[in-house]
């Protein structure tokens, strides 16, 4: 979609000539723009496979165990 096409659509919408065909065109154009932006962002995109959650092989100790009193630990 060229700059001129966007300008014409904007003028039609402002003039009250909005219809279902224009709506479909805008939805399609938004999808194309989103795909291009995702490609351009690469690994910066939050849902990129490189940014998935990485699991630890062994879970970290529970925080309450680490904060427990040293006195109580010796009485066990």
Secondary structure as GFF3:
##gff-version 3
##sequence-region A 1 76
A	DSSP	alpha_helix	3	14	.	.	.	ID=ss1
A	DSSP	alpha_helix	20	41	.	.	.	ID=ss2
A	DSSP	three_ten_helix	42	44	.	.	.	ID=ss3
A	DSSP	three_ten_helix	49	51	.	.	.	ID=ss4
A	DSSP	alpha_helix	63	67	.	.	.	ID=ss5
A	DSSP	alpha_helix	70	74	.	.	.	ID=ss6
###
